[in-house]
Amino acid sequence: MKSSEGDTVPPQSLPEIGISQILGLVELLIGKEGAREDIYRLAGELSMELGETLTVIKAAEMLGLVHTPGGDVVVEAFGTKVIDASIPERKELLREKIELLPVFKKVREFLATEENHEVTREQVSEKLAELIPNEDAESSFSTLVNWGRYAELFGYNDDSQTFYLDTDEDRGE
């Protein structure tokens, strides 16, 4: 499917899950023999509903940390690299993956065109509704902020409800 901008991959929905839960899943799997586990057994170990476990797995797959052959979840080499990294290195590794995701790319492009590279929460929610129309914009907004803050791609001021582009200068680069 091609869009008018020539992109071949449309933005996909963002799982409503935090980075810490994703990394926790990968850490747990690394402790398993062969860095793999059956999905149903994993849900039991995590004391999570299967649906929530699948959401964490989907998010980890989106970031290239795991893959799911058959009914198992298996840690990718990249997943091990992220877990073995220092916190700043983890952020950098995940930033490189997150900024490639179409919805993050589109939001960054949107912010880059705005004055001072900042917009209101409402404007971002409207943009998300446009990019992923069949998804709940508020849930997607939460994930966008969570992942974007972790990766230092975006900032969000809760008091002013202002969403802004994190720049290299903000990260001290």
Summary of the structure (lengths in Angstrom):
residues: 173
radius of gyration: 16.8
end to end distance: 36.6
largest distance: 51.5
contacts: 499
relative contact order: 0.13
helix: 55%
strand: 12%
